[in-house]
Amino acid sequence: MGVRKLLIYLEPQFEAMHLHIGRDAFIELLYRNFMPVRKVKNRRKTTFSNHRMHKWAVTRRRFLIGSG
């Protein structure tokens, strides 16, 4: 379970105790109580070249200097 889901799950208990805590403060609270949350790397794969559609052949020759 991630931090956001855990915070949403615990929000009614916090409201019953008249506490308001944000996401970043909640992460800090977990970290200080030795319950660290793994950080998610923001890496996106932008190209999927293993698809079934047509793939163009490499056309490096026309970009080389001196080739006409």
Backbone torsions as a table, in degrees:
resi	resn	phi	psi	omega
1	MET	NA	134.3	-179.1
2	GLY	-84.6	174.9	-177.0
3	VAL	-66.0	-41.7	-178.4
4	ARG	-63.9	-45.4	178.7
5	LYS	-64.4	-40.3	179.1
6	LEU	-64.4	-40.7	178.5
7	LEU	-66.1	-41.1	177.1
8	ILE	-63.8	-39.4	179.3
9	TYR	-66.1	-37.7	-176.9
10	LEU	-90.9	-6.1	-177.6
11	GLU	-56.6	-43.7	177.8
12	PRO	-61.3	-36.4	177.9
13	GLN	-67.6	-38.7	177.9
14	PHE	-65.8	-40.7	179.2
15	GLU	-66.1	-35.4	177.8
16	ALA	-64.8	-30.5	178.1
17	MET	-92.3	6.2	-179.1
18	HIS	58.7	43.9	176.4
19	LEU	-114.2	140.1	172.8
20	HIS	-124.1	121.2	-178.8
21	ILE	-133.2	135.3	179.4
22	GLY	-86.0	174.1	-177.0
23	ARG	-63.2	-47.9	-177.5
24	ASP	-65.6	-39.3	177.1
25	ALA	-66.8	-34.8	178.2
26	PHE	-67.1	-40.1	176.5
27	ILE	-62.8	-42.9	178.0
28	GLU	-62.9	-39.5	177.9
29	LEU	-62.7	-44.1	178.0
30	LEU	-64.1	-41.2	-178.1
31	TYR	-65.9	-40.4	-179.5
32	ARG	-70.6	-20.9	177.7
33	ASN	-101.1	25.6	174.0
34	PHE	60.1	37.1	173.4
35	MET	-124.9	64.1	-173.9
36	PRO	-66.5	147.6	177.8
37	VAL	-105.8	131.2	-179.6
38	ARG	-68.0	131.4	178.8
39	LYS	-78.5	138.8	179.4
40	VAL	-92.4	128.1	177.9
41	LYS	-75.7	138.3	-179.2
42	ASN	-91.3	73.3	178.8
43	ARG	-116.7	126.3	179.0
44	ARG	-117.4	136.4	175.7
45	LYS	-87.2	119.3	-173.3
46	THR	-95.7	-19.8	-176.3
47	THR	-128.0	130.9	175.4
48	PHE	-118.7	94.5	-174.4
49	SER	-90.9	5.3	-179.3
50	ASN	-102.5	38.1	-178.5
51	HIS	-94.3	174.4	-176.1
52	ARG	-88.7	-6.5	-176.8
53	MET	-77.6	171.0	-177.6
54	HIS	-62.7	136.0	177.1
55	LYS	-116.7	132.1	-179.3
56	TRP	-76.4	144.8	176.5
57	ALA	-68.7	157.7	-179.9
58	VAL	-69.3	127.7	-177.3
59	THR	-119.1	54.2	-179.0
60	ARG	-72.3	-29.4	-171.6
61	ARG	-58.3	-37.8	-176.2
62	ARG	-76.0	-11.7	178.6
63	PHE	-96.3	-7.1	178.5
64	LEU	-74.8	144.9	-179.3
65	ILE	-69.6	131.3	176.1
66	GLY	94.3	-11.6	178.1
67	SER	-87.9	136.7	-173.2
68	GLY	-115.6	NA	NA
